Structures are given as structure tokens and as C-alpha cells.
Amino acid sequence: RELGVVALPYQVDLRDADQISACVEATVDRFGGVDILVNNASALWWQDMVDTPMKKFDLINSINSRGSFAMTQACLPHMIKGGYGRVISMSPPITAD
């Protein structure tokens, strides 16, 4: 607030659709809508495919792909209603070099 901005910190497990809905609704209640979504959460695993257990693969995809999709899906109706919206999806680097 010292800088003239207001934030709404919110902890969300992106594997949980109810938590995602609650986060978006809290945001709409506080700010009146959603103008921008930054999908920045991710699970990383810097191992070779042959060394990746299926459980780890499922975790990574449930957060990185499904979580981004679910959060975007929850925000889009509010963006459409407001006549404006932007979605920015971050990703890990392609190489670890």
C-alpha cells in the first residue's frame, strides 16, 4: 500500500479445482474482475526421461499443464464479462545450460 497498490496474496494448490475457483472468486470480490492472469507456478524435474517415475510425470503435468488450463478456464468468464483480459503463461527454460 505504501506504493499505491493493493495485492491479494492467495495460496492455491493448482491440482485442486475448488481452490482455484475460490481464488478467482476472492479476486473478483476484491477487485471487481480479472484483467490479467500470469500462470507462473510450475513443478520442475531436471532428470532424464528414463529416470522419471510416472508419479513425478503426473505431478509435473497436473501443475504445469492442467493447473494453467484450469486457472485460465476459471478466469476467462470474468475477462469476457469485463471486455478485456490477458493471459501470460510462463514456462521453465528449454535447456538447463
N, C-alpha and C positions, 0 to 999 in steps of 0.2 A: 504493500500500500504506500510505502514511502516513495516509490517510483511512479505512483499514479495508476497502478494496475491491480487487478484482483484475480487471484488464482483459486482454483478449486482442486486441491490435492485429493486424489482418489485412488486407492489401491484395488486393482482388479486382477483376478485370475482369468486370463483370456480363454481358458478352456471351459469356463462356466458362463453359459448364455444368460442366466439370471443376473449374475454380477455385471455383465456387460450392459444389460437393459437398465439396471439400477444406476449405473454410472452415467449413461446417456440421459436418463430421466432427471437425475440430480443436476446435470449440466443444464438441461433445458429449463428446469425450475429456477436455477440460479441466474442464468444469463438470457433466458428467453428464446434460445435456439442454439443451433450449432452452425458455425461458419466454416470451421476448418477442423480436420482430423489429421493428426500425424500418427501413423502406425509406426512406432519405433521399438516396441517390445520384440525381443527375439530370444530364442534358445540356440546356443551355438555348440558345436561339437566338431573339433578340429582333428578328426581321425579319418583313416581310410574307410571306404565303404565296407571292405571285408571285415573290419574291426568294429563295425557299428551294429549293436544289437537292435533288433526290431523295436523293442520297447523305447529305445532312445530315438530312433527314427520317428516313431509315432508321437513322442513328446515334442520333438522339433517341429513337426508338421502341424500338430494341433495348436501350437502357439504361433508359429511364423505364418502359415498359410490360413488355417481355419480361423485363428484369432483375428487376423487382419480382415478377413472376409466378414466375420460376424460383427466386428466393431463398425465396419463400413456400412454393412446392411442396417445396423441399428441407427446410424447417424443419417443415412440418406433421406428418409422421410422428412426429417427436420430441415435438412438442406433444401429439399424440393419445396417444402412449405414456405421457407424463407426466400425462395427465389435465388438462392446463391449457396455455393459450397465448394470447398476444395478438399481433396484427399491427397495426402502425401504419404507414400509408403517407403520407408527406409528399408535397407537390406544390408546384410553383412558384406564385407568385401568378397570379390570373386576369388581372389587368391590370398594366401596368408603371407606372401613375400613382402 
